[in-house]
Amino acid sequence: MVKAKRNRDPEASAGATTAKRNEEDDESSEEDIETLDVDFEFFDPQPEHDFHGLKRLLQMLFDADSQLFDLTALVELILSQPLLGSTVKVSGDEDAINKEDPYAFLTALNLHEHRARPEIQQLTQYLSQKASSVPSLSHLPELLSPVSKAQVGLILTDRLRNMPVQIVPPMYKMLTEEISSALEENEPFSFTHYLIVSQTYTEKASELNQDEGRSSKKRRKQSEGDENFYFHPEDEVLHRFAAGWGNYDFTKQREGGPDSKRAFQELGIEPRGHMILIESAKFGDAVEEMANYLAT
Protein backbone atom coordinates (compact mmCIF):
# COMPACT_ATOMS: atom_id res chain seq x y z
CA MET A 1 0.00 0.00 0.00
CA VAL A 2 1.31 3.42 -0.93
CA LYS A 3 1.84 5.81 1.98
CA ALA A 4 -1.04 8.19 2.56
CA LYS A 5 1.46 11.03 2.50
CA ARG A 6 2.80 10.01 -0.90
CA ASN A 7 4.13 12.95 -2.88
CA ARG A 8 3.41 15.38 -0.03
CA ASP A 9 6.82 16.92 -0.64
CA PRO A 10 7.53 17.53 -4.34
CA GLU A 11 11.20 16.89 -3.68
CA ALA A 12 10.32 13.47 -2.26
CA SER A 13 8.86 12.07 -5.46
CA ALA A 14 11.84 12.34 -7.75
CA GLY A 15 15.55 11.77 -7.81
CA ALA A 16 18.32 11.00 -10.22
CA THR A 17 20.84 8.23 -10.36
CA THR A 18 24.01 8.65 -12.32
CA ALA A 19 25.73 5.99 -14.39
CA LYS A 20 29.34 6.48 -15.36
CA ARG A 21 31.30 4.89 -18.14
CA ASN A 22 35.07 5.19 -18.27
CA GLU A 23 37.02 4.87 -21.49
CA GLU A 24 40.77 4.70 -21.26
CA ASP A 25 43.63 4.24 -23.67
CA ASP A 26 47.38 4.57 -23.42
CA GLU A 27 47.40 8.30 -24.13
CA SER A 28 44.34 9.72 -22.38
CA SER A 29 41.40 8.96 -20.15
CA GLU A 30 37.92 10.30 -20.76
CA GLU A 31 34.84 10.02 -18.60
CA ASP A 32 31.38 10.16 -20.14
CA ILE A 33 28.56 10.71 -17.68
CA GLU A 34 25.04 9.68 -18.53
CA THR A 35 22.29 10.84 -16.18
CA LEU A 36 19.03 8.94 -15.90
CA ASP A 37 16.02 10.56 -14.22
CA VAL A 38 14.16 8.11 -12.01
CA ASP A 39 10.99 8.81 -10.02
CA PHE A 40 10.82 7.29 -6.54
CA GLU A 41 7.86 6.79 -4.24
CA PHE A 42 7.62 6.14 -0.52
CA PHE A 43 5.75 3.22 0.99
CA ASP A 44 4.89 1.77 4.35
CA PRO A 45 6.86 -1.41 5.01
CA GLN A 46 4.86 -4.22 3.42
CA PRO A 47 5.08 -7.57 5.27
CA GLU A 48 3.94 -9.54 2.25
CA HIS A 49 6.56 -8.10 -0.11
CA ASP A 50 9.53 -6.47 1.63
CA PHE A 51 11.05 -9.19 3.83
CA HIS A 52 13.95 -10.21 1.59
CA GLY A 53 14.73 -6.67 0.44
CA LEU A 54 14.90 -5.35 4.01
CA LYS A 55 17.06 -8.26 5.06
CA ARG A 56 19.56 -7.49 2.29
CA LEU A 57 19.68 -3.81 3.29
CA LEU A 58 20.35 -4.78 6.91
CA GLN A 59 23.16 -7.04 5.70
CA MET A 60 24.63 -4.00 3.93
CA LEU A 61 24.28 -1.86 7.04
CA PHE A 62 26.03 -4.27 9.41
CA ASP A 63 28.38 -5.72 6.78
CA ALA A 64 29.96 -9.02 7.87
CA ASP A 65 28.71 -8.47 11.43
CA SER A 66 25.18 -9.13 10.20
CA GLN A 67 26.04 -12.79 10.81
CA LEU A 68 25.98 -12.05 14.55
CA PHE A 69 22.27 -11.23 14.61
CA ASP A 70 19.01 -12.99 13.95
CA LEU A 71 18.16 -10.83 10.96
CA THR A 72 15.04 -12.83 10.20
CA ALA A 73 13.54 -11.93 13.59
CA LEU A 74 14.75 -8.34 13.26
CA VAL A 75 13.07 -7.89 9.87
CA GLU A 76 9.88 -9.45 11.19
CA LEU A 77 9.91 -6.94 14.04
CA ILE A 78 10.35 -4.06 11.58
CA LEU A 79 7.47 -5.36 9.48
CA SER A 80 5.27 -5.76 12.56
CA GLN A 81 5.00 -1.95 12.77
CA PRO A 82 4.08 -1.09 9.16
CA LEU A 83 2.78 2.39 10.03
CA LEU A 84 6.20 3.50 11.25
CA GLY A 85 9.05 3.94 8.81
CA SER A 86 9.37 4.01 5.05
CA THR A 87 10.69 2.11 2.08
CA VAL A 88 11.60 3.62 -1.28
CA LYS A 89 10.85 2.05 -4.63
CA VAL A 90 10.77 3.17 -8.26
CA SER A 91 7.52 4.79 -9.30
CA GLY A 92 5.27 2.80 -11.59
CA ASP A 93 2.41 0.33 -11.68
CA GLU A 94 1.46 -0.59 -8.10
CA ASP A 95 1.37 -4.34 -8.75
CA ALA A 96 4.85 -4.20 -10.29
CA ILE A 97 6.13 -2.04 -7.46
CA ASN A 98 4.91 -4.51 -4.87
CA LYS A 99 6.99 -7.25 -6.44
CA GLU A 100 10.26 -5.34 -6.35
CA ASP A 101 12.61 -4.98 -3.42
CA PRO A 102 13.00 -1.60 -1.71
CA TYR A 103 16.00 0.49 -2.70
CA ALA A 104 16.11 2.19 0.69
CA PHE A 105 14.45 2.02 4.09
CA LEU A 106 14.27 3.84 7.40
CA THR A 107 12.59 2.77 10.61
CA ALA A 108 12.81 3.17 14.39
CA LEU A 109 12.63 0.49 17.09
CA ASN A 110 12.07 1.09 20.80
CA LEU A 111 14.94 -0.81 22.40
CA HIS A 112 13.42 -0.56 25.88
CA GLU A 113 9.97 -1.72 24.81
CA HIS A 114 11.42 -4.75 23.01
CA ARG A 115 14.24 -5.47 25.47
CA ALA A 116 12.93 -9.00 26.22
CA ARG A 117 13.18 -10.09 22.57
CA PRO A 118 16.29 -12.18 21.83
CA GLU A 119 17.10 -10.32 18.60
CA ILE A 120 17.00 -6.98 20.44
CA GLN A 121 19.14 -8.35 23.25
CA GLN A 122 21.74 -9.43 20.66
CA LEU A 123 21.70 -6.02 19.04
CA THR A 124 21.77 -4.08 22.30
CA GLN A 125 24.73 -6.06 23.64
CA TYR A 126 26.57 -5.53 20.35
CA LEU A 127 25.97 -1.77 20.32
CA SER A 128 26.95 -1.44 23.98
CA GLN A 129 30.20 -3.29 23.34
CA LYS A 130 31.05 -1.17 20.31
CA ALA A 131 30.23 2.05 22.16
CA SER A 132 32.89 1.22 24.74
CA SER A 133 35.55 2.01 22.11
CA VAL A 134 34.07 5.47 21.41
CA PRO A 135 34.82 8.02 24.19
CA SER A 136 31.83 10.25 23.42
CA LEU A 137 29.50 7.23 23.58
CA SER A 138 30.82 5.86 26.88
CA HIS A 139 27.44 6.51 28.54
CA LEU A 140 25.49 4.56 25.90
CA PRO A 141 25.74 1.16 27.66
CA GLU A 142 24.07 2.71 30.70
CA LEU A 143 21.25 4.07 28.53
CA LEU A 144 20.79 0.64 26.93
CA SER A 145 20.82 -1.24 30.22
CA PRO A 146 17.64 -3.29 30.88
CA VAL A 147 17.13 -1.35 34.13
CA SER A 148 17.57 2.06 32.49
CA LYS A 149 14.56 4.34 32.31
CA ALA A 150 15.81 5.79 29.03
CA GLN A 151 13.69 5.16 25.96
CA VAL A 152 16.18 4.81 23.11
CA GLY A 153 14.80 4.78 19.59
CA LEU A 154 17.13 2.79 17.35
CA ILE A 155 17.05 4.21 13.82
CA LEU A 156 17.98 1.64 11.21
CA THR A 157 18.41 2.94 7.67
CA ASP A 158 20.38 2.14 4.56
CA ARG A 159 20.08 2.44 0.81
CA LEU A 160 21.74 1.30 -2.36
CA ARG A 161 24.94 3.27 -2.82
CA ASN A 162 23.82 5.06 -6.00
CA MET A 163 20.55 6.33 -4.53
CA PRO A 164 20.16 10.13 -4.59
CA VAL A 165 20.45 11.84 -1.22
CA GLN A 166 17.22 13.74 -1.94
CA ILE A 167 15.25 10.74 -0.69
CA VAL A 168 16.71 11.03 2.81
CA PRO A 169 15.05 14.17 4.30
CA PRO A 170 11.51 13.03 3.40
CA MET A 171 12.08 9.69 5.12
CA TYR A 172 13.22 11.40 8.31
CA LYS A 173 10.42 13.97 8.13
CA MET A 174 7.83 11.24 7.69
CA LEU A 175 9.31 9.34 10.63
CA THR A 176 8.93 12.36 12.95
CA GLU A 177 5.34 12.81 11.79
CA GLU A 178 4.56 9.14 12.32
CA ILE A 179 6.05 9.20 15.81
CA SER A 180 3.93 12.26 16.67
CA SER A 181 0.81 10.49 15.44
CA ALA A 182 1.72 7.34 17.35
CA LEU A 183 2.14 9.32 20.57
CA GLU A 184 -1.38 10.69 20.17
CA GLU A 185 -2.54 7.06 20.22
CA ASN A 186 -0.45 6.37 23.34
CA GLU A 187 1.86 4.03 21.46
CA PRO A 188 5.35 3.39 22.93
CA PHE A 189 7.40 5.88 20.93
CA SER A 190 8.11 8.52 23.57
CA PHE A 191 11.84 8.44 23.03
CA THR A 192 14.41 10.18 25.19
CA HIS A 193 17.22 9.53 22.68
CA TYR A 194 17.70 8.42 19.09
CA LEU A 195 20.58 6.11 18.17
CA ILE A 196 21.38 6.06 14.47
CA VAL A 197 23.45 3.18 13.08
CA SER A 198 25.41 3.98 9.95
CA GLN A 199 28.65 3.23 8.12
CA THR A 200 31.82 5.03 7.12
CA TYR A 201 34.86 3.84 5.20
CA THR A 202 38.52 4.45 4.60
CA GLU A 203 40.45 3.80 1.41
CA LYS A 204 43.17 1.17 1.54
CA ALA A 205 45.87 0.20 -0.92
CA SER A 206 44.88 -2.83 -2.94
CA GLU A 207 46.84 -6.04 -2.49
CA LEU A 208 45.79 -7.31 -5.90
CA ASN A 209 47.84 -6.99 -9.07
CA GLN A 210 50.45 -4.80 -7.45
CA ASP A 211 53.13 -3.65 -9.83
CA GLU A 212 56.40 -5.15 -8.67
CA GLY A 213 58.14 -1.96 -9.69
CA ARG A 214 56.00 0.21 -7.45
CA SER A 215 57.92 1.38 -4.44
CA SER A 216 56.99 0.03 -1.06
CA LYS A 217 57.00 3.66 0.13
CA LYS A 218 54.12 4.52 -2.20
CA ARG A 219 52.13 1.46 -1.14
CA ARG A 220 52.71 2.32 2.50
CA LYS A 221 51.60 5.89 1.96
CA GLN A 222 48.36 4.72 0.35
CA SER A 223 47.62 2.19 3.05
CA GLU A 224 48.11 4.81 5.73
CA GLY A 225 45.62 7.19 4.15
CA ASP A 226 42.97 6.84 6.86
CA GLU A 227 40.77 9.75 5.84
CA ASN A 228 37.20 9.05 6.92
CA PHE A 229 34.49 9.01 4.23
CA TYR A 230 30.73 8.81 4.70
CA PHE A 231 28.38 6.50 2.85
CA HIS A 232 25.59 8.69 4.26
CA PRO A 233 26.50 12.39 3.90
CA GLU A 234 23.65 13.36 6.23
CA ASP A 235 25.66 11.92 9.12
CA GLU A 236 27.95 14.96 9.13
CA VAL A 237 24.94 17.19 9.78
CA LEU A 238 23.58 14.93 12.50
CA HIS A 239 26.94 15.18 14.30
CA ARG A 240 26.26 18.86 15.02
CA PHE A 241 23.28 17.91 17.20
CA ALA A 242 24.70 14.72 18.69
CA ALA A 243 25.43 13.91 22.32
CA GLY A 244 28.07 11.53 20.96
CA TRP A 245 29.18 9.84 17.79
CA GLY A 246 32.02 7.78 16.38
CA ASN A 247 33.29 4.83 14.38
CA TYR A 248 33.86 1.29 15.50
CA ASP A 249 35.54 -1.72 13.91
CA PHE A 250 33.44 -4.61 12.74
CA THR A 251 33.95 -7.85 14.64
CA LYS A 252 34.05 -9.97 11.51
CA GLN A 253 35.97 -9.22 8.34
CA ARG A 254 34.46 -9.81 4.93
CA GLU A 255 36.29 -12.35 2.80
CA GLY A 256 38.75 -10.55 0.54
CA GLY A 257 39.11 -7.58 2.90
CA PRO A 258 39.16 -4.07 1.36
CA ASP A 259 39.64 -5.55 -2.11
CA SER A 260 36.22 -7.18 -1.93
CA LYS A 261 34.74 -3.67 -2.24
CA ARG A 262 37.18 -2.39 -4.87
CA ALA A 263 35.43 -1.63 -8.15
CA PHE A 264 37.55 -0.37 -11.05
CA GLN A 265 39.79 1.72 -8.80
CA GLU A 266 43.23 1.37 -7.38
CA LEU A 267 42.25 1.67 -3.74
CA GLY A 268 40.12 -0.77 -1.80
CA ILE A 269 37.43 0.21 0.69
CA GLU A 270 37.46 -0.76 4.34
CA PRO A 271 34.04 -0.10 5.95
CA ARG A 272 33.54 0.65 9.63
CA GLY A 273 30.44 0.88 11.76
CA HIS A 274 29.24 4.29 12.88
CA MET A 275 26.85 5.40 15.63
CA ILE A 276 25.23 8.77 16.36
CA LEU A 277 23.35 9.46 19.60
CA ILE A 278 20.95 12.41 19.63
CA GLU A 279 18.73 13.58 22.49
CA SER A 280 15.09 13.67 21.44
CA ALA A 281 14.79 17.40 22.15
CA LYS A 282 17.34 18.08 19.38
CA PHE A 283 16.16 15.51 16.87
CA GLY A 284 13.61 17.73 15.10
CA ASP A 285 16.17 20.50 14.60
CA ALA A 286 18.65 17.93 13.31
CA VAL A 287 16.17 16.69 10.70
CA GLU A 288 15.37 20.24 9.61
CA GLU A 289 19.04 21.17 9.28
CA MET A 290 19.72 17.97 7.35
CA ALA A 291 16.97 18.82 4.86
CA ASN A 292 18.43 22.30 4.34
CA TYR A 293 21.95 20.93 3.89
CA LEU A 294 20.99 18.26 1.36
CA ALA A 295 18.84 20.70 -0.60
CA THR A 296 21.85 22.89 -1.42
C-alpha positions as CSV (number, residue, x, y, z in Angstrom):
1,M,0.0,0.0,0.0
2,V,1.3,3.4,-0.9
3,K,1.8,5.8,2.0
4,A,-1.0,8.2,2.6
5,K,1.5,11.0,2.5
6,R,2.8,10.0,-0.9
7,N,4.1,13.0,-2.9
8,R,3.4,15.4,0.0
9,D,6.8,16.9,-0.6
10,P,7.5,17.5,-4.3
11,E,11.2,16.9,-3.7
12,A,10.3,13.5,-2.3
13,S,8.9,12.1,-5.5
14,A,11.8,12.3,-7.7
15,G,15.6,11.8,-7.8
16,A,18.3,11.0,-10.2
17,T,20.8,8.2,-10.4
18,T,24.0,8.6,-12.3
19,A,25.7,6.0,-14.4
20,K,29.3,6.5,-15.4
21,R,31.3,4.9,-18.1
22,N,35.1,5.2,-18.3
23,E,37.0,4.9,-21.5
24,E,40.8,4.7,-21.3
25,D,43.6,4.2,-23.7
26,D,47.4,4.6,-23.4
27,E,47.4,8.3,-24.1
28,S,44.3,9.7,-22.4
29,S,41.4,9.0,-20.1
30,E,37.9,10.3,-20.8
31,E,34.8,10.0,-18.6
32,D,31.4,10.2,-20.1
33,I,28.6,10.7,-17.7
34,E,25.0,9.7,-18.5
35,T,22.3,10.8,-16.2
36,L,19.0,8.9,-15.9
37,D,16.0,10.6,-14.2
38,V,14.2,8.1,-12.0
39,D,11.0,8.8,-10.0
40,F,10.8,7.3,-6.5
41,E,7.9,6.8,-4.2
42,F,7.6,6.1,-0.5
43,F,5.8,3.2,1.0
44,D,4.9,1.8,4.3
45,P,6.9,-1.4,5.0
46,Q,4.9,-4.2,3.4
47,P,5.1,-7.6,5.3
48,E,3.9,-9.5,2.2
49,H,6.6,-8.1,-0.1
50,D,9.5,-6.5,1.6
51,F,11.0,-9.2,3.8
52,H,14.0,-10.2,1.6
53,G,14.7,-6.7,0.4
54,L,14.9,-5.3,4.0
55,K,17.1,-8.3,5.1
56,R,19.6,-7.5,2.3
57,L,19.7,-3.8,3.3
58,L,20.3,-4.8,6.9
59,Q,23.2,-7.0,5.7
60,M,24.6,-4.0,3.9
61,L,24.3,-1.9,7.0
62,F,26.0,-4.3,9.4
63,D,28.4,-5.7,6.8
64,A,30.0,-9.0,7.9
65,D,28.7,-8.5,11.4
66,S,25.2,-9.1,10.2
67,Q,26.0,-12.8,10.8
68,L,26.0,-12.1,14.5
69,F,22.3,-11.2,14.6
70,D,19.0,-13.0,13.9
71,L,18.2,-10.8,11.0
72,T,15.0,-12.8,10.2
73,A,13.5,-11.9,13.6
74,L,14.8,-8.3,13.3
75,V,13.1,-7.9,9.9
76,E,9.9,-9.5,11.2
77,L,9.9,-6.9,14.0
78,I,10.3,-4.1,11.6
79,L,7.5,-5.4,9.5
80,S,5.3,-5.8,12.6
81,Q,5.0,-1.9,12.8
82,P,4.1,-1.1,9.2
83,L,2.8,2.4,10.0
84,L,6.2,3.5,11.3
85,G,9.1,3.9,8.8
86,S,9.4,4.0,5.0
87,T,10.7,2.1,2.1
88,V,11.6,3.6,-1.3
89,K,10.9,2.0,-4.6
90,V,10.8,3.2,-8.3
91,S,7.5,4.8,-9.3
92,G,5.3,2.8,-11.6
93,D,2.4,0.3,-11.7
94,E,1.5,-0.6,-8.1
95,D,1.4,-4.3,-8.8
96,A,4.8,-4.2,-10.3
97,I,6.1,-2.0,-7.5
98,N,4.9,-4.5,-4.9
99,K,7.0,-7.3,-6.4
100,E,10.3,-5.3,-6.3
101,D,12.6,-5.0,-3.4
102,P,13.0,-1.6,-1.7
103,Y,16.0,0.5,-2.7
104,A,16.1,2.2,0.7
105,F,14.4,2.0,4.1
106,L,14.3,3.8,7.4
107,T,12.6,2.8,10.6
108,A,12.8,3.2,14.4
109,L,12.6,0.5,17.1
110,N,12.1,1.1,20.8
111,L,14.9,-0.8,22.4
112,H,13.4,-0.6,25.9
113,E,10.0,-1.7,24.8
114,H,11.4,-4.7,23.0
115,R,14.2,-5.5,25.5
116,A,12.9,-9.0,26.2
117,R,13.2,-10.1,22.6
118,P,16.3,-12.2,21.8
119,E,17.1,-10.3,18.6
120,I,17.0,-7.0,20.4
121,Q,19.1,-8.3,23.3
122,Q,21.7,-9.4,20.7
123,L,21.7,-6.0,19.0
124,T,21.8,-4.1,22.3
125,Q,24.7,-6.1,23.6
126,Y,26.6,-5.5,20.4
127,L,26.0,-1.8,20.3
128,S,26.9,-1.4,24.0
129,Q,30.2,-3.3,23.3
130,K,31.1,-1.2,20.3
131,A,30.2,2.1,22.2
132,S,32.9,1.2,24.7
133,S,35.5,2.0,22.1
134,V,34.1,5.5,21.4
135,P,34.8,8.0,24.2
136,S,31.8,10.3,23.4
137,L,29.5,7.2,23.6
138,S,30.8,5.9,26.9
139,H,27.4,6.5,28.5
140,L,25.5,4.6,25.9
141,P,25.7,1.2,27.7
142,E,24.1,2.7,30.7
143,L,21.2,4.1,28.5
144,L,20.8,0.6,26.9
145,S,20.8,-1.2,30.2
146,P,17.6,-3.3,30.9
147,V,17.1,-1.3,34.1
148,S,17.6,2.1,32.5
149,K,14.6,4.3,32.3
150,A,15.8,5.8,29.0
151,Q,13.7,5.2,26.0
152,V,16.2,4.8,23.1
153,G,14.8,4.8,19.6
154,L,17.1,2.8,17.3
155,I,17.0,4.2,13.8
156,L,18.0,1.6,11.2
157,T,18.4,2.9,7.7
158,D,20.4,2.1,4.6
159,R,20.1,2.4,0.8
160,L,21.7,1.3,-2.4
161,R,24.9,3.3,-2.8
162,N,23.8,5.1,-6.0
163,M,20.6,6.3,-4.5
164,P,20.2,10.1,-4.6
165,V,20.5,11.8,-1.2
166,Q,17.2,13.7,-1.9
167,I,15.2,10.7,-0.7
168,V,16.7,11.0,2.8
169,P,15.0,14.2,4.3
170,P,11.5,13.0,3.4
171,M,12.1,9.7,5.1
172,Y,13.2,11.4,8.3
173,K,10.4,14.0,8.1
174,M,7.8,11.2,7.7
175,L,9.3,9.3,10.6
176,T,8.9,12.4,12.9
177,E,5.3,12.8,11.8
178,E,4.6,9.1,12.3
179,I,6.0,9.2,15.8
180,S,3.9,12.3,16.7
181,S,0.8,10.5,15.4
182,A,1.7,7.3,17.3
183,L,2.1,9.3,20.6
184,E,-1.4,10.7,20.2
185,E,-2.5,7.1,20.2
186,N,-0.4,6.4,23.3
187,E,1.9,4.0,21.5
188,P,5.3,3.4,22.9
189,F,7.4,5.9,20.9
190,S,8.1,8.5,23.6
191,F,11.8,8.4,23.0
192,T,14.4,10.2,25.2
193,H,17.2,9.5,22.7
194,Y,17.7,8.4,19.1
195,L,20.6,6.1,18.2
196,I,21.4,6.1,14.5
197,V,23.4,3.2,13.1
198,S,25.4,4.0,9.9
199,Q,28.7,3.2,8.1
200,T,31.8,5.0,7.1
201,Y,34.9,3.8,5.2
202,T,38.5,4.5,4.6
203,E,40.4,3.8,1.4
204,K,43.2,1.2,1.5
205,A,45.9,0.2,-0.9
206,S,44.9,-2.8,-2.9
207,E,46.8,-6.0,-2.5
208,L,45.8,-7.3,-5.9
209,N,47.8,-7.0,-9.1
210,Q,50.5,-4.8,-7.5
211,D,53.1,-3.6,-9.8
212,E,56.4,-5.2,-8.7
213,G,58.1,-2.0,-9.7
214,R,56.0,0.2,-7.5
215,S,57.9,1.4,-4.4
216,S,57.0,0.0,-1.1
217,K,57.0,3.7,0.1
218,K,54.1,4.5,-2.2
219,R,52.1,1.5,-1.1
220,R,52.7,2.3,2.5
221,K,51.6,5.9,2.0
222,Q,48.4,4.7,0.4
223,S,47.6,2.2,3.0
224,E,48.1,4.8,5.7
225,G,45.6,7.2,4.1
226,D,43.0,6.8,6.9
227,E,40.8,9.8,5.8
228,N,37.2,9.0,6.9
229,F,34.5,9.0,4.2
230,Y,30.7,8.8,4.7
231,F,28.4,6.5,2.8
232,H,25.6,8.7,4.3
233,P,26.5,12.4,3.9
234,E,23.6,13.4,6.2
235,D,25.7,11.9,9.1
236,E,27.9,15.0,9.1
237,V,24.9,17.2,9.8
238,L,23.6,14.9,12.5
239,H,26.9,15.2,14.3
240,R,26.3,18.9,15.0
241,F,23.3,17.9,17.2
242,A,24.7,14.7,18.7
243,A,25.4,13.9,22.3
244,G,28.1,11.5,21.0
245,W,29.2,9.8,17.8
246,G,32.0,7.8,16.4
247,N,33.3,4.8,14.4
248,Y,33.9,1.3,15.5
249,D,35.5,-1.7,13.9
250,F,33.4,-4.6,12.7
251,T,34.0,-7.8,14.6
252,K,34.0,-10.0,11.5
253,Q,36.0,-9.2,8.3
254,R,34.5,-9.8,4.9
255,E,36.3,-12.4,2.8
256,G,38.7,-10.6,0.5
257,G,39.1,-7.6,2.9
258,P,39.2,-4.1,1.4
259,D,39.6,-5.5,-2.1
260,S,36.2,-7.2,-1.9
261,K,34.7,-3.7,-2.2
262,R,37.2,-2.4,-4.9
263,A,35.4,-1.6,-8.2
264,F,37.5,-0.4,-11.0
265,Q,39.8,1.7,-8.8
266,E,43.2,1.4,-7.4
267,L,42.3,1.7,-3.7
268,G,40.1,-0.8,-1.8
269,I,37.4,0.2,0.7
270,E,37.5,-0.8,4.3
271,P,34.0,-0.1,6.0
272,R,33.5,0.7,9.6
273,G,30.4,0.9,11.8
274,H,29.2,4.3,12.9
275,M,26.8,5.4,15.6
276,I,25.2,8.8,16.4
277,L,23.4,9.5,19.6
278,I,20.9,12.4,19.6
279,E,18.7,13.6,22.5
280,S,15.1,13.7,21.4
281,A,14.8,17.4,22.2
282,K,17.3,18.1,19.4
283,F,16.2,15.5,16.9
284,G,13.6,17.7,15.1
285,D,16.2,20.5,14.6
286,A,18.7,17.9,13.3
287,V,16.2,16.7,10.7
288,E,15.4,20.2,9.6
289,E,19.0,21.2,9.3
290,M,19.7,18.0,7.4
291,A,17.0,18.8,4.9
292,N,18.4,22.3,4.3
293,Y,21.9,20.9,3.9
294,L,21.0,18.3,1.4
295,A,18.8,20.7,-0.6
296,T,21.9,22.9,-1.4
